[in-house]
Amino acid sequence: MKKLSLIIAFCIVLFGCSTDRTTKPSPQANPPIISSIPSTFVDTLSKDEMELAVSDSLIADSNYDDITAQMLEAARRHYQNALEAGESGDSTQTSNEFEFAIGILNELAYYPGIENNQDFNDLSHSVVEDYEKYITNIDNLGSQTSVFALRQKLNQIDESLVSIDEDTPKKIIKTTSVPLVINGHVEQNIAFFQGRGRRHFEHWLREGGKYFPLMKKTFREENVPEELIYLSMIESGLNPVARSWAKAVGLWQFIKGTGKLYGLDGNFWYDERRDFEKASLAAARHLKDLYGEFGDWYLALAAYNSGAGRVYRAIRRSHSQDFWKLRPNLPRETRNYVPQYIAVTAMALDPGSYGFEITPADPLMYDHAVVNESIDLSVLARCAETDIKTMKDLNPELLRSCTPPGYKGYEIRIPEGKSDVFRNNYSNIPDDQKRDWIVHNVKRRETLGSIAKRYGVTSNMIAEANHLNSHKISVGKSLVIPIPATSKNRASEIAEETIDKPSKHSSRKARLSAEARSGKTKLFYRIRKGDTLGKLAGWFGVRISDVRLWNDIPYGSSIKAGAKLALWIPNDEVEKYSKLIDMPESEHTQLLASSTNEQSENSPSKHSGSYWLKYRVKTGDNLGNIAKRYSVASEDIRKWNGLSSTIIKVGQELEISIDGNGSVQSRQIAITQKDSTKGKKGATYTVKKGDTLDKIASSFGVSISQLRSWNKLRGTRIVIGQEIVINS
């Protein structure tokens, strides 16, 4: 009993309320993650026309967290709906369905350990990749389209400009601290927002009323030009909970690393990048630092978007610090980022002149209150005599609709003028509406997965909360399980509940016909013992998500030996893969090795100028040996391909940049590995965490003054990602 009390005392600070996102639903309820999504988008599934019995190929995967599987499956079904809607020409529903799928995946991205989930990474990559392809082929985007899709379209439009004087200033607005140069690129963006993007800009003008007063005050106090607040329009569309395809979050779109540098913390329960007060302060300071780095606001804005390293590279390649001259040497998105900023700022400063007559929303008015326990926002809303929507709008940093556990003195926002009534009501909250948890003693044959399933949480949540280094648990071990107060009496019921699976045989004719028309042939593969979807996707050079779509295999299920899988193969590879289907697995390696990278490994002499090589990952590959093969840093490959980690999978395509004489070059941040440059001169070194000028100077045997001279540094301050030139 004493041991149990100690465990509780140690772990109680880790837990608090969970919401219906982490509570297993009743059989009659919609899955909680899609409860706010119109059911017609989810439940209308066409009959399968596939020539195989998929139902015989599926068995439940007992090692799969129910919640993770449920959310992945919800995302897959919206993704499938998007592909069908796109094939039928319904652009509005296509965009909505893609956005729904991405929204679910963004929610799942906060779950502990999800970055190591192969299905999550594969599906996320596939959804974004196909959405980007779709955006390039349509003229209009729906009103619900995210700002990230909107920017993709703007980038495409801007790249189509061919006028020789598109960089030539036609007008300069000098009434601001940052002069606004109006040229062809900017006019193209203005025209877009006056036309196809009009609804989006009108929405931004309205929403700006909530946040701009706070932002202006913050920027003014930090001595940063106030008009830079309009950068938040193109960053997030003024959505404090926005999460980009590159995993940046909040009004000001901080990635996790940069956010931490500016004091924005977070975990499973809260994310301060979504806190409009703290994130605005961090953005003002970050922009100020970047201006101190480059001495030019346009370059500071470019660095805000792409990182200082890319801007330094563009400066070196162009031999200029004029944004418009170095612009062609920046990444595609960054090239149009500054023109987008200029366009929205010019219009936001004088909307009437551009045809906009919008009444801004009222500014957010609030007081602060302190909460010492983990309490559901619905309870706190009653304390403040308001509704839960208002509480969520005022506290967008809270991820689980409750205050975080183990956080004494957590400060929340409540409607202005409600401080006294809140304090009085808060002091009378009954204990059973505060943090809740139960202790579970592990029994024989139980696994972390089965325990998680019983209580409607994920095994990673239990592992993280109990500080488990692995998912192995021993009989008799006491585990603390976070469950909501309203579910404590339903623990036994939860154990008997099941999650509704989508109907089988619901693959899309549109998806298949599109694949067939794109020059592919359907082959059937008989599943063998030991096969997995990942392995088969690697063998046949396709995405795992495609195999699931073609065969309507829900997440949370695995394949069964003896069943058939349909695979769509490029016509010119049908002969090779037909052999693969019939031959023993022991002979696969030789067949694949002879042809998998045939296209990728063409002689450089066949190409003129710089080009991008496509490399398909083979069995046994890792980023290290691929990087060595092409004489490039593995971090370069990771950056080029938008990889969040060094994990790659068989069949995955990687892009590697090759210059005119066949050697590898870096288009973005060339992150030179320390081991390969240490002690050498005539090199470029990229600043890493913990570096100082003194440390770098000592490593290369040069003086600090030399480093400052070679790199035109005004002081000794350097930032992570900055490239330092080491002259010989």
C-alpha positions in Angstrom: 0.0 0.0 0.0 2.8 2.4 0.8 4.4 1.6 -2.5 1.2 2.3 -4.3 0.9 5.6 -2.5 4.4 6.6 -3.6 3.6 5.8 -7.2 0.4 7.8 -7.0 2.2 10.8 -5.4 4.9 10.7 -8.0 2.6 10.3 -11.0 -0.4 12.3 -10.1 1.2 15.4 -11.5 1.4 13.8 -14.9 -2.3 13.4 -15.5 -5.4 15.3 -15.9 -8.6 15.3 -17.8 -8.8 13.9 -21.2 -11.4 14.8 -23.8 -13.5 12.7 -26.1 -10.5 12.7 -28.4 -8.8 10.3 -26.1 -11.9 8.5 -24.9 -13.1 5.4 -26.7 -16.6 6.1 -28.2 -19.7 4.1 -27.7 -20.6 1.8 -30.6 -23.4 4.1 -31.6 -21.4 7.3 -31.6 -19.4 8.8 -34.4 -15.6 8.4 -33.9 -14.7 11.4 -31.7 -12.0 12.7 -34.0 -14.5 13.3 -36.8 -17.4 14.3 -34.7 -17.3 17.8 -36.1 -17.0 16.7 -39.7 -20.2 16.4 -41.8 -21.2 12.7 -41.7 -22.1 12.8 -45.4 -18.4 13.2 -46.2 -17.5 10.1 -44.2 -20.4 7.7 -44.5 -21.1 7.9 -48.2 -18.9 5.1 -49.6 -19.3 3.6 -53.1 -19.4 -0.2 -53.7 -16.1 -1.9 -54.4 -15.5 -3.0 -57.9 -12.2 -4.8 -57.1 -11.9 -8.4 -58.3 -10.8 -9.8 -55.0 -12.2 -10.7 -51.6 -10.6 -8.1 -49.4 -12.7 -9.2 -46.4 -10.7 -12.5 -46.3 -7.4 -10.6 -46.3 -7.9 -8.7 -43.0 -7.3 -9.6 -39.4 -7.3 -7.2 -36.5 -3.8 -6.0 -35.4 -3.8 -6.4 -31.7 -0.6 -4.3 -31.4 -2.3 -1.2 -33.0 -3.6 1.5 -30.7 -7.3 1.9 -31.2 -7.2 5.7 -31.2 -4.3 5.9 -33.6 -5.9 3.4 -35.9 -9.2 5.2 -35.8 -7.7 8.6 -36.6 -5.5 7.2 -39.4 -8.6 5.4 -40.8 -10.7 8.6 -40.6 -7.9 10.5 -42.5 -7.6 7.7 -45.1 -11.3 7.8 -45.8 -11.3 11.6 -46.3 -8.2 11.2 -48.5 -10.1 8.6 -50.6 -13.1 10.9 -50.8 -10.8 13.7 -52.0 -9.4 11.5 -54.8 -12.9 10.5 -55.9 -14.2 14.1 -55.8 -11.2 15.3 -57.8 -11.8 12.7 -60.5 -15.4 13.8 -60.7 -14.4 17.4 -61.0 -15.9 18.7 -57.7 -13.1 21.0 -56.7 -14.8 22.3 -53.6 -15.3 18.9 -52.1 -11.9 17.8 -53.2 -10.2 20.6 -51.3 -12.5 20.1 -48.3 -11.7 16.4 -48.1 -8.0 17.0 -48.4 -8.2 19.6 -45.6 -10.2 17.2 -43.4 -7.6 14.5 -43.9 -4.7 16.9 -43.1 -6.6 18.2 -40.1 -6.9 14.8 -38.6 -3.3 14.0 -39.2 -2.3 17.3 -37.6 -4.3 16.4 -34.5 -2.6 13.0 -34.4 0.8 14.6 -34.8 0.7 15.7 -31.1 0.4 12.1 -29.9 3.6 10.7 -28.2 5.8 8.7 -30.4 3.7 9.2 -33.5 6.8 10.5 -35.5 8.1 6.9 -35.4 4.8 5.4 -36.8 5.4 4.3 -40.4 1.7 4.4 -41.3 1.4 8.0 -40.0 4.5 9.2 -41.9 3.5 7.4 -45.1 -0.1 8.6 -45.1 0.9 12.2 -44.2 3.4 12.3 -47.1 0.9 10.8 -49.6 -2.0 13.2 -48.7 0.2 16.3 -48.9 1.9 15.1 -52.1 -1.4 14.4 -53.9 -2.9 17.6 -52.6 0.0 19.6 -54.0 -0.4 17.9 -57.4 -4.1 18.6 -57.4 -3.6 22.3 -56.6 -1.4 22.8 -59.6 -4.1 21.5 -61.9 -7.1 23.6 -60.9 -7.9 27.3 -61.2 -10.1 27.8 -58.1 -9.8 26.7 -54.5 -12.7 26.3 -52.1 -13.4 28.8 -49.3 -12.3 26.3 -46.7 -8.9 25.8 -48.3 -6.0 26.4 -45.9 -3.6 29.2 -46.3 -0.9 26.7 -47.1 -2.7 25.4 -50.2 -3.5 29.0 -51.1 0.2 29.9 -51.0 1.0 26.9 -53.2 -1.3 28.2 -55.8 0.1 31.7 -55.5 3.6 30.3 -56.0 2.5 28.5 -59.1 0.9 31.7 -60.5 4.0 33.8 -59.8 6.3 31.2 -61.4 4.3 31.6 -64.6 5.3 35.3 -64.9 7.6 35.8 -67.9 7.7 39.6 -68.2 11.3 40.8 -68.4 10.5 43.7 -66.1 8.6 41.9 -63.4 11.2 42.9 -60.8 11.2 46.6 -61.8 9.5 48.8 -59.2 6.4 50.6 -60.5 5.6 52.3 -57.2 7.1 52.5 -53.7 4.9 53.1 -50.7 7.1 54.9 -48.2 4.6 55.7 -45.5 5.7 52.6 -43.6 9.0 51.7 -41.8 9.5 49.0 -44.3 9.1 50.5 -47.8 6.6 48.5 -50.0 8.0 48.0 -53.5 5.1 47.4 -55.9 6.3 45.5 -59.0 5.0 42.8 -61.3 5.2 40.1 -58.7 3.4 42.1 -56.1 0.7 43.2 -58.6 0.1 39.5 -59.4 -0.6 38.8 -55.8 -2.8 41.8 -55.3 -4.8 40.8 -58.4 -5.2 37.3 -57.0 -6.7 38.5 -53.7 -9.0 40.9 -55.5 -10.3 38.0 -57.6 -10.0 34.3 -56.9 -8.6 34.8 -53.4 -11.0 37.6 -52.4 -13.0 35.5 -49.8 -9.8 34.6 -48.1 -8.5 38.1 -47.8 -11.9 39.4 -46.6 -11.8 36.7 -43.9 -8.3 37.8 -42.9 -9.4 41.4 -42.6 -12.3 40.3 -40.3 -10.2 38.0 -38.1 -7.5 40.7 -37.9 -9.7 42.7 -35.6 -9.3 40.1 -32.9 -5.5 39.9 -33.0 -4.0 43.1 -34.6 -4.4 45.4 -31.6 -2.4 43.0 -29.4 0.2 42.4 -32.1 0.7 46.1 -32.7 1.2 46.7 -29.0 3.7 43.9 -28.8 5.6 44.9 -31.9 5.7 48.5 -30.8 7.1 47.5 -27.4 9.8 45.4 -29.1 10.7 48.3 -31.4 9.7 46.3 -34.5 7.8 48.0 -37.4 4.1 47.6 -36.6 3.1 46.9 -40.2 4.9 43.5 -40.0 1.9 42.2 -38.1 0.3 41.6 -41.5 2.9 38.9 -42.1 0.6 36.7 -40.0 -2.0 36.8 -42.8 0.2 34.8 -45.2 1.8 32.8 -42.4 -1.4 31.3 -40.9 -4.4 33.0 -42.4 -4.8 34.4 -38.8 -5.6 30.9 -37.5 -4.0 30.4 -34.1 -4.3 26.6 -34.3 -3.0 26.3 -37.9 -0.4 23.6 -38.5 1.5 23.7 -41.8 2.5 20.8 -44.0 6.1 21.5 -42.7 4.9 21.1 -39.1 5.0 24.8 -38.2 2.3 25.8 -35.8 0.2 28.9 -34.8 -0.4 32.4 -35.9 3.3 32.9 -36.6 4.1 29.4 -37.8 7.0 28.4 -35.5 8.6 25.0 -36.0 9.4 23.3 -32.7 13.1 24.1 -32.6 12.8 27.8 -33.3 9.8 28.1 -31.0 11.9 26.7 -28.1 14.7 29.2 -28.9 12.1 32.0 -28.2 10.6 30.4 -25.1 7.6 28.6 -26.7 7.2 25.4 -24.9 4.7 22.5 -25.2 3.9 18.9 -24.8 0.9 16.5 -25.3 -1.3 18.9 -23.3 -0.5 22.4 -24.6 1.5 24.1 -27.3 2.6 27.7 -26.7 3.1 28.2 -30.4 -0.7 28.4 -30.6 -0.8 31.0 -27.8 -1.5 34.3 -29.6 0.2 36.4 -26.9 3.4 34.4 -26.5 3.8 33.6 -30.2 3.4 37.3 -31.2 6.1 38.3 -28.7 8.3 35.5 -30.1 7.7 36.6 -33.7 8.6 40.2 -32.9 11.8 39.1 -31.3 12.7 36.7 -34.0 12.1 39.2 -36.8 14.1 41.8 -34.8 17.0 39.3 -34.5 16.9 38.5 -38.2 16.9 42.2 -39.1 20.0 42.6 -36.8 21.5 39.7 -38.7 21.0 41.1 -42.3 20.3 44.8 -41.8 17.5 44.6 -44.4 13.8 43.9 -43.7 13.2 42.0 -47.0 16.1 39.7 -46.2 14.8 39.3 -42.7 11.4 38.3 -44.0 13.0 35.8 -46.4 15.0 34.3 -43.6 11.9 34.1 -41.4 10.4 31.9 -44.1 13.3 29.8 -45.3 16.0 30.1 -42.6 19.1 32.3 -42.5 21.3 29.7 -44.1 19.3 29.8 -47.4 19.5 33.6 -47.5 23.3 33.6 -46.9 23.6 31.1 -49.8 21.5 33.3 -52.1 23.7 36.3 -51.2 26.9 34.4 -52.1 25.5 33.1 -55.3 24.1 36.4 -56.5 26.9 38.6 -55.0 24.2 41.0 -53.9 22.2 41.8 -50.7 19.4 43.3 -52.8 16.4 41.0 -52.3 15.2 41.4 -55.9 18.6 40.5 -57.3 19.2 37.5 -55.1 15.6 36.4 -55.4 16.2 33.8 -58.1 18.6 32.0 -55.8 16.1 31.5 -53.1 13.8 28.4 -52.7 10.6 28.7 -54.8 8.3 29.4 -51.8 10.6 32.1 -50.4 10.9 33.8 -53.8 7.2 34.8 -53.6 7.0 35.1 -49.9 8.2 38.7 -49.7 5.9 39.8 -52.7 3.0 38.1 -50.8 3.8 40.1 -47.7 4.1 43.4 -49.6 0.7 42.7 -51.3 -1.3 41.9 -48.2 0.3 44.8 -46.3 -0.5 47.3 -48.9 -4.1 46.2 -49.1 -4.5 45.8 -45.3 -3.2 49.4 -44.7 -5.7 50.8 -47.2 -8.4 48.2 -47.9 -10.9 50.7 -49.4 -8.5 51.6 -52.2 -8.4 48.0 -53.3 -12.1 47.4 -53.2 -12.5 45.9 -49.7 -15.1 47.2 -47.3 -14.9 44.8 -44.3 -15.8 45.5 -40.7 -13.1 43.9 -38.5 -14.1 41.6 -35.6 -14.0 43.0 -32.1 -10.6 42.7 -30.3 -10.3 39.9 -27.9 -10.9 41.2 -24.4 -9.9 39.1 -21.5 -8.6 38.8 -18.0 -6.2 36.2 -16.7 -6.9 33.5 -14.0 -4.7 30.9 -12.3 -5.6 27.2 -12.3 -3.7 24.8 -10.1 -5.3 21.5 -11.2 -6.1 19.8 -14.4 -9.7 20.7 -15.1 -11.9 20.4 -18.2 -12.6 23.6 -20.1 -16.3 23.0 -19.9 -16.1 23.2 -16.1 -13.9 26.3 -16.3 -16.4 27.9 -18.7 -19.2 27.5 -16.2 -16.9 29.1 -13.6 -16.5 32.1 -15.8 -20.1 32.2 -16.8 -19.4 31.7 -20.5 -19.4 28.8 -23.1 -16.7 26.4 -24.0 -16.2 27.9 -27.5 -15.2 31.2 -25.9 -12.8 29.5 -23.6 -11.2 27.6 -26.5 -11.0 30.9 -28.6 -9.2 32.6 -25.7 -6.9 29.6 -24.9 -6.0 28.0 -28.3 -2.7 26.6 -26.8 -4.7 24.0 -24.9 -4.7 20.8 -26.9 -6.9 18.5 -24.8 -9.7 20.9 -23.8 -8.4 21.0 -20.2 -5.6 22.7 -18.3 -2.4 20.6 -18.3 -1.7 18.2 -15.4 1.2 18.8 -13.1 1.3 22.5 -13.8 0.8 24.6 -10.7 -0.2 28.2 -11.4 -1.3 27.6 -15.0 -2.6 30.9 -16.4 -5.7 30.9 -18.5 -7.7 33.6 -20.2 -11.3 34.3 -19.2 -13.8 36.9 -20.5 -13.0 40.4 -19.3 -14.7 41.3 -16.1 -15.2 37.8 -14.9 -12.3 37.5 -12.5 -14.2 37.8 -9.3 -17.0 35.4 -10.2 -14.5 32.9 -11.6 -12.4 32.8 -8.4 -15.6 32.2 -6.4 -16.9 29.4 -8.6 -13.4 27.9 -9.0 -13.0 27.5 -5.3 -16.2 25.5 -5.2 -15.4 23.0 -7.9 -15.9 19.5 -6.5 -12.9 17.1 -6.4 -14.6 14.7 -8.9 -14.4 17.3 -11.6 -10.7 17.8 -11.2 -7.8 15.6 -12.4 -8.6 12.0 -12.6 -6.6 8.8 -13.0 -6.7 5.2 -12.0 -4.0 2.7 -11.0 -3.9 -0.5 -13.0 -2.0 -3.6 -11.8 -0.6 -5.6 -14.7 -2.0 -9.1 -14.9 -0.8 -12.2 -16.8 -0.9 -12.0 -20.6 -1.6 -8.3 -20.6 0.3 -6.0 -22.8 0.6 -2.3 -22.9 -1.5 -2.3 -26.0 -4.3 -4.4 -24.5 -4.3 -2.1 -21.4 -4.5 1.0 -23.6 -7.3 -0.5 -25.5 -9.2 -1.2 -22.4 -9.1 2.4 -21.2 -9.4 4.1 -24.5 -5.9 5.7 -24.5 -2.8 4.9 -26.5 0.0 2.7 -25.3 2.4 5.6 -26.0 0.5 7.8 -23.6 0.8 5.2 -20.9 4.5 4.7 -21.6 5.3 8.4 -21.6 3.4 9.0 -18.4 5.0 6.1 -16.5 8.5 6.9 -17.9 8.8 3.5 -19.6 11.7 3.1 -21.9 10.0 0.3 -23.8 6.5 -1.2 -24.1 7.6 -4.3 -22.1 5.8 -4.6 -18.8 5.9 -7.2 -16.0 3.1 -8.9 -14.1 2.2 -7.0 -11.0 3.6 -3.6 -12.1 1.4 -0.6 -11.2 0.6 1.7 -14.0 -1.2 5.1 -13.7 -3.8 5.5 -16.5 -5.2 9.0 -17.3 -8.9 8.8 -18.0 -11.6 11.6 -17.8 -13.6 12.0 -14.6 -16.8 11.2 -16.5 -15.4 7.8 -17.6 -14.2 6.5 -14.3 -17.4 4.6 -13.6 -17.4 3.3 -17.2 -14.0 1.6 -17.2 -15.6 -1.9 -17.4 -17.9 -0.7 -20.2 -14.9 0.7 -22.1 -13.3 -2.7 -22.1 -16.2 -4.2 -24.0 -16.7 -1.4 -26.6 -15.6 -1.7 -30.2 -14.8 0.9 -32.8 -17.0 0.9 -35.8 -14.9 0.0 -38.9 -15.8 1.5 -42.3 -17.6 -0.8 -44.6 -15.4 -2.9 -46.8 -15.4 -3.1 -50.6 -15.5 0.7 -50.8 -12.6 1.4 -53.1 -13.2 4.1 -55.7 -13.8 3.4 -59.4 -12.5 6.9 -60.0 -9.2 6.2 -58.3 -8.7 3.0 -60.3 -9.7 4.5 -63.6 -7.4 7.5 -63.0 -4.5 5.1 -62.3 -5.3 3.1 -65.4 -5.4 6.1 -67.6 -2.0 7.2 -66.3 -0.4 4.2 -68.0 -0.7 1.5 -65.3 -1.8 -2.1 -65.2 -3.4 -4.0 -62.4 -1.6 -7.0 -61.1 -2.6 -9.4 -58.4 -0.2 -10.7 -55.7 -1.0 -13.6 -53.4 0.1 -12.7 -49.9 2.7 -15.0 -48.3 3.5 -15.7 -44.7 5.7 -13.0 -43.3 4.6 -10.4 -45.8 3.7 -6.9 -44.6 2.3 -3.9 -46.4 5.6 -2.0 -45.9 7.6 -4.8 -47.4 5.3 -5.3 -50.4 5.2 -1.6 -51.1 9.0 -1.5 -51.1 9.2 -4.5 -53.5 6.7 -3.0 -56.0 7.9 0.6 -55.7 4.6 2.0 -54.5 3.3 3.9 -51.4 1.9 1.9 -48.6 -1.1 4.3 -48.6 -1.8 3.4 -52.2 -1.9 -0.3 -51.4 -4.4 0.4 -48.7 -6.5 2.6 -51.1 -6.4 0.1 -53.9 -7.5 -2.7 -51.6 -9.6 -0.7 -49.0 -7.5 -2.0 -46.1 -8.4 0.0 -43.0 -5.8 1.1 -40.5 -5.8 -1.1 -37.5 -5.9 -4.2 -39.7 -3.2 -6.3 -41.2 -3.0 -8.6 -44.2 -3.5 -12.4 -44.1 -1.4 -15.0 -46.0 -3.3 -16.5 -48.9 -5.4 -13.5 -49.8 -4.9 -11.4 -52.9 -3.7 -7.8 -53.2 -4.4 -5.6 -56.3 -1.4 -3.5 -57.3 -1.2 -0.9 -60.0 2.1 -1.0 -61.8 3.5 1.2 -64.6 3.1 -0.5 -68.0 6.8 -0.5 -68.7 7.5 -2.4 -65.5 4.7 -5.0 -65.7 7.1 -7.7 -67.1 9.6 -7.2 -64.3 7.0 -7.3 -61.5 5.1 -10.2 -63.1 8.3 -12.2 -62.6 8.5 -10.9 -59.0 5.0 -12.2 -58.2 5.9 -15.8 -59.2 9.5 -16.1 -58.0 10.7 -17.1 -54.5 11.5 -14.2 -52.1 15.1 -15.3 -52.0 15.5 -14.3 -55.7 13.8 -10.9 -55.3 16.9 -8.9 -54.3 18.8 -9.8 -57.5 15.8 -8.9 -59.7 15.2 -5.6 -57.9 18.8 -4.6 -57.7 19.2 -5.0 -61.5 16.5 -2.4 -62.3 15.2 -0.5 -59.3 17.5 2.5 -59.7 18.1 2.1 -63.5 16.6 5.5 -64.2 18.2 7.2 -61.2 21.7 6.0 -62.1 21.9 7.4 -65.6 25.3 8.6 -66.6 25.7 12.4 -65.8 26.8 12.8 -69.4 23.2 12.3 -70.5 22.2 15.5 -68.8 23.1 19.0 -69.5 23.1 21.6 -66.7 21.9 21.0 -63.2 19.1 18.5 -62.6 17.4 16.5 -59.8 18.1 12.8 -59.6 15.4 10.5 -58.2 16.7 7.7 -56.1 14.5 4.8 -54.9 15.4 3.4 -51.5 16.5 -0.2 -51.6 16.6 -2.9 -48.9 19.6 -2.1 -46.6 19.8 1.6 -47.5 20.0 4.3 -44.9 20.6 8.0 -45.3 24.2 7.6 -44.4 25.2 5.2 -47.2 23.1 7.0 -49.8 24.8 10.3 -48.8 28.2 8.7 -49.1 27.4 7.2 -52.5 26.6 10.7 -53.9 29.2 12.6 -51.8 26.6 14.7 -50.0 25.7 15.1 -46.3 22.8 13.0 -45.1 21.3 16.1 -43.6 21.2 17.7 -47.1 19.1 14.7 -48.3 16.8 15.1 -45.3 16.3 18.8 -46.0 15.8 18.4 -49.8 13.0 15.8 -49.2 11.3 17.4 -46.2 12.1 14.5 -43.9 11.4 15.1 -40.3 13.8 12.4 -39.2 16.5 10.1 -40.7 14.0 7.2 -41.1 13.4 6.1 -44.7 11.6 3.1 -46.1 12.2 0.7 -49.0 10.5 2.0 -52.2 10.6 5.7 -51.1 11.8 8.1 -53.7 14.5 10.6 -52.7 15.6 13.7 -54.7 19.3 14.5 -54.9 20.6 17.6 -56.7 23.2 17.1 -59.4 25.1 19.9 -61.1 26.2 20.1 -64.7 29.4 18.0 -64.4 27.7 15.2 -62.5 28.6 16.2 -58.9 26.1 16.7 -56.2 25.1 20.2 -55.2 22.9 21.7 -52.5 19.9 23.7 -53.6 18.9 24.6 -50.0 20.9 24.7 -46.8 24.1 22.8 -47.4 24.7 21.5 -43.9 28.4 20.6 -43.9 29.1 17.9 -41.4 31.5 18.9 -38.7 33.7 15.8 -39.0 34.4 16.4 -42.6 35.4 20.0 -42.3 37.0 20.2 -38.9 40.5 21.7 -39.1 40.2 22.5 -42.8 40.1 26.0 -44.4 38.5 27.1 -47.6 35.2 25.5 -46.3 31.8 26.5 -45.3 30.6 25.6 -41.9 26.9 25.6 -40.7 26.3 26.8 -37.2 24.9 24.1 -34.9 23.4 24.3 -31.4 26.0 25.2 -28.8 28.4 26.8 -31.3 30.1 30.1 -30.6 32.5 32.1 -32.8 35.3 31.2 -30.4 34.5 27.5 -30.6 34.5 27.6 -34.4 37.6 29.6 -34.6 39.5 27.2 -32.4 38.2 24.2 -34.4 39.6 25.7 -37.7 42.7 27.3 -36.2 41.7 30.8 -37.1 41.0 33.9 -35.1 37.6 35.4 -34.2 38.5 38.6 -36.0 39.2 36.7 -39.2 35.8 35.0 -39.0 34.2 38.3 -38.5 36.0 39.8 -41.4 35.4 36.9 -43.8 31.7 36.9 -43.0 31.2 40.6 -42.5 29.9 40.1 -39.0 29.1 43.2 -36.9 29.6 41.4 -33.6 30.1 37.9 -32.3 26.4 36.8 -32.5 25.7 33.8 -34.7 22.5 31.7 -35.1 21.8 28.1 -35.7 21.7 27.4 -39.5 23.9 30.3 -40.4 26.7 29.5 -42.8 30.2 30.6 -41.8 32.9 30.9 -44.5 36.4 29.7 -43.5 38.9 31.2 -46.0 42.2 29.7 -46.7 
